[in-house]
Amino acid sequence: MSALAELGPASGAAEPAGPKPKRLTAGRLGLYAFLIIAALFFLLPFYVMVITSLKPMSEIRYGNLFGWPAAPTIAAWLKAWASACTGVTCNGIEVGFFNSMKILIPSVILSIAIGAVTGYALSFWRPRGANVLFAVLLLGAFMPYQVFLYPLVRVFSMIYLYSTLICIVIVHTIFGLPVMTLLFRNFYAGIPIDLFKAARVDGGAFWSIFLQLIIPMSTPILIVAVILQITGIWNDFLFGLVFAGRENMPMTVQLNNIVNTTTGEREYNVNMAATILTALVPLVVYFISGRWFVRGIAAGAVKG
Amino acid sequence: MASVDLREVHKSFGATAVIHGVNVEIEDGEFVILVGPSGCGKSTLLRMIAGLENITGGEIRIGERVVNDVPPKERDIAMVFQNYALYPHMTVSDNMAFSLKLRRASRAEIKQRVERAAGILGLMPLLDRYPRQLSGGQRQRVAMGRAIVRDPQVFLFDEPLSNLDAKLRVQMRTEIKELHQRLKTTTIYVTHDQIEAMTMADKIVVMHDGIVEQIGEPLDLYDRPGNLFVAGFIGSPAMNFFTGKIGTDGGNAVFNADAGVAVPLGAAPAGSAGRPATMGIRPEHIHITSDGIPVEVVVVEPTGSETQVVVKAGKQELVCLFRERVTAGPGETIRIAPDRMLVHLFDAESGKRIVN
């Protein structure tokens, strides 16, 4: 949140354009009404989740869904984090958090790095068959993932990588590649080609131009890519379940196991806390970088 | 510094041939301008010399080395682009130092070279600025600075002045010429502006539709254009052309234009009487004389130092440029005659110059 505050003044620097709206018109009232309703629509479930997670089970049983907790407690949060049962083990969602981090960091770095290099090669070096490769990549971006599951499982088990951390990182990198390549290629298409030619004449080779000229100019699109990949990979359930193996089950899978464990009473407060904990990483990323995200997408769409 | 030699250079994009066998020899230290209308292949040819385009056929040599398959970074050339292509995230001094950094030059050497180039171009006060903080002329100068820090074998300029306003263009023209006289580096310069070509070049290569129409010194091309295209392209305002036949009038050669006027010629090649031809007269080689051909004034455009007058000679309009002030108004008749020694004749079929 502090990062958001820091970003604040930057937006204030731009003076509003056009005449000031004189008074509230009917259209404007309608607009605000719509915005408020839309905000409530999304905030209400979140409010319910937060207050439920702060209630003890005894209070939840009364069924007063919207009521403020009479005796707020963070016991459910502690339990969700450290001792909730995910199947037979009862170590909470903490394990899942660190597993997800282990998967997330290398996957984000690798998929962005490879996507950026591919996009750079496709837009500036234009090797023979570049257009065909790009068309195939585009196709890949729109293929349903489920089609690949079984063949990939077979391939990974044949090379003895199935159910390992490496396996899930490779899977995320491969499936992130079409969108990452598309993103970078389109961004680089907006950079004047003469810059690249000037760098070639100045003595640049493939990697030196990429590292010293192109990457420093790619900040906006790098931020977009990081946000897309962090949220995408963190929220992934299917790949984690299929490829990560029992040791590396990501947080989403652990959350599912907590919520769906059906021994005894359903602990709604623990479930709510675990869900919020799982959603926290993408949420924080959006809060910190939402502004950059919009800016980057706009920059990518128009010009570098 | 080095010579540049183009031998039978061809270029095609897929099935479309854009350069059809170009031969140009450029001597060490020469300032050569490739000029021609847009789409004539001059920029493509320059990029081929730079190594930014593949060579489909023929040979390009820089110095004694055939560079057909040498990547641009090993050709030891520097290029200035039309839109400057300055690296936007680098300061002026970083822009100039970029090529040296890529070559892993020492910090001291980079500093010394950048400062020398900045000194030559008057960029010292701007070294810490970013390209977006510079005016068009300053950007142009930085682009040149980036080229000269490297002390390359050859400078390549791709229409470097087209994005500047008219006044700045004239000023930069002089600066580039001065720079060349100072550094004496072989320079190949592409432009579509024949004035730039005439004022700056040691040698002009006139290109059209992927072939070289003529190579020569500026005044040579002006005085003795080899064909109709060069005659029409070099010189401003452009040369007037009349189609017709060469004939004789009482022993003197004349040109009987289809437009209905007869123009006396200084000399005509022997036995050429009756030969169909195109006659060319430069506007500045037409004078007002009392015994001239009567023509009707259409438009008078005084510029102060000279007066451009469009007149109607027979059925055809023709542009004249007089040093003297013209008092005649539209509709009036004046008498004009071309300087008969400066009339050009071209073959009607091939468009080639008919040598007197």
Interface residues (C-beta under 8 A of the other chain):
Chain A: P192 D194 L195 K197 A198 A199 R200 V201 D202 G203 G204 A205 S208 Q212 L213 P216 M217
Chain B: R47 A50 G51 L52 P71 P72 K73 I77 A78 M79 F81 Q82 N83 A85 Y87 P88 H89 F98 S99 K101 L102 R103 R146 R150 L156
